């Protein structure tokens, strides 16, 4: 009886583990703006601009540019974390990231190589939360009462409470 109940508990977990999250196509990605998804696409070309920004061209050569509504972008600042993209030329890729509207298209920013293995993008802090904070200052970035000294510069005994030594 114990084995049967154990199997009933473990079967849904095994079923979920064996069925990985499916990826959407590039065409479906245009419908899921501002969501973290996995996109599967074929890389037809890797385009690099003069400023170092790289694009994975996932539209076939027969598709006119105005009909290509999704792209994968890798910015110059992320080159070290992303690595070489030409190795993905003429291959199918699975990229995880957040779909964002960009210049009249939907796009995903590729800012870390782990995104190509289903991992999360590189963490970028919220600039609103960092307002007024720099790395050079000595105070903490938040005003936490637990980080302040409680009672100023008190010692173990106040000076007026000390006994006179004879």
C-alpha positions, 0 to 999 in steps of 0.5 A: 500500500505504501509503494502505491501511494509513493508511486502516485506522488512521484508520477506527476513529478517524473512526468513534468521532469521528462517533458521540458518546456517547449519553445515557441517559433520566431513567428509565435514570439511576436505575440508574447511581448514582455515575457520570458520565453524560449524561442527556436529558430534557424540562423541564416546569417550573423550580421555585425554593424560598425558599432559592434552590435550583432544580429542573428538573422533568422528570416530566410533569404526569400523573406523580404526585410519588412516581413521579418518581424523578429530578431535576436540582438547581441550588443557590443557591451555583451560580446565577452559574455556571449562569445562568437556567434558565427558558430551558430550560422546555418544551425537551429538554436534555442534561445531563452530571453524576454521578448521586447518591442524594438524598432518596429519589430519584436526582439530578444537581447542575447547578453549571455551565452547561457541563454543558448542552453536555456539559461537566464539572461545576464542580471541587470540592476534596476536603475531606478533602485540605484538612484543616488548610489555610486560604488565609491561612496561609503554609505550603503545603497539603502537606508536600512535601520539595521545598518545604523548604529543605535544610540550613537557613540555610547560606551558600556557605561556613560561617563557620568555614571562611573565611580571615582577611583581612590 
